[in-house]
């Protein structure tokens, strides 16, 4: 199982990071993604595939004042 933001899921396995973000409603312009303790560059979201043993963190940027 892949672990995304602390929760285990099987649904994301085999999808690109871009596809996962789109399916789950994240705006890829407003997030940072870390896969196995390494930041994934935005220009690689389409190419990086989510594997069964991955640990992924998706962090959203929120403006405020």
Residue pairs with C-beta under 8 A, 6 or more apart in sequence:
1 8
1 9
1 10
1 13
1 52
2 8
2 9
2 10
2 12
2 13
2 50
2 51
2 52
2 53
2 54
2 55
2 56
3 9
3 54
3 55
3 56
4 12
4 20
4 56
4 57
4 58
5 56
5 57
5 58
12 20
12 50
12 56
13 50
13 51
13 52
14 49
14 50
15 23
15 49
15 50
16 45
16 46
16 47
16 48
16 49
16 50
17 33
17 35
17 40
17 44
17 45
17 46
17 48
17 49
17 50
17 56
18 28
18 45
18 46
20 50
21 27
21 28
21 31
21 33
21 45
21 58
22 28
26 58
26 60
28 42
28 45
29 42
30 60
30 61
31 58
31 59
31 60
31 61
32 39
32 58
32 59
32 61
33 39
33 40
33 45
33 56
33 57
33 58
33 59
34 40
34 56
34 57
34 59
35 48
35 50
35 54
35 55
35 56
36 54
36 55
36 56
37 55
40 48
50 56
